[in-house]
Amino acid sequence: MLADPFFYALAVPAIVLLGLSKGGFAGVGAISMPLIALAVSPVQGAAIVLPILIVQDFVGVWAFRRDWDRRILAIMIPGATVGILGGYLLAAEVSATAVLGVLGVISILFAVHRLWLDYVGKVTTSSDSPASVGFFLGIASGFTSQIAHAGAPPFQMWVLPKRLAPATLIGTTAIFFAIVNWLKVVPYAALGQFTRENLLTALVLMPVAIASTFAGVWLVKRISPKRFYTVIYILMIAVGAQLIWEAASG
């Protein structure tokens, strides 16, 4: 188990942000990995965080277990599986910083566009968008999740325009990433990242992870649907900026 106080000073707020994200404020946890990477290597940080994400996913799935969209999951999970496999096979060849930079720019442009449509009163519901687009963005989500736990923006790009009820959006997101994170266990184990030290450190942080996820669930249920989507798009812009900053800093 890690004993460095500096690590925990950064890891605790990072895990709180992840919990709020899993509780419904999708994207707010994007700063978590950069925070943890200030104290340990990104590879070790990702290995510590993955078991925590899996437990937080369980809380989110349980809280919204009655609200989810089967069609979205049926289209995006196969794509995510392909993306995770690609991320594992190409881990040594792909520049994670370049991937994050491109993802950040796309996230900002998408969110700004959607907020502008809301502002001018031209927001549309894209419930009939092609399944091929969802499959492709599922691949992108699985790939960026495997590379840097940054799979939310591609997922949101296909799902948010559908304007699902907030509970359905959160439940679908929770189930999708619960499956994605379990799929990532095999490649992480194959890369030897689940050491005794990393797993014990994750266990110490687990109470904070669970409490913060329940806090996110409690908060998100008290926000109106219109304000909920506005908050999510603003968070996407913040996430995009964070990803660009992380890419620029190398």
Secondary structure, DSSP 4 states (H G I P E B T S, - for coil): ----HHHHHHHHHHHHHHHHHHTT-TTGGGGHHHHHTTTS-HHHHHHHHHHHHHHHHHHHHHHTTT---HHHHHHHHHHHHHHHHHHHHTTTTS-HHHHHHHHHHHHHHHHHHHHHHHHHT-----TT--HHHHHHHHHHHHHHHHHHS--HHHHHHHHGGG---HHHHHHHHHHHHHHHHHHHHHHHHHTT---HHHHHHHHHHHHHHHHHHHHHHHHHTTS-HHHHHHHHHHHHHHHHHHHHHHHHT-
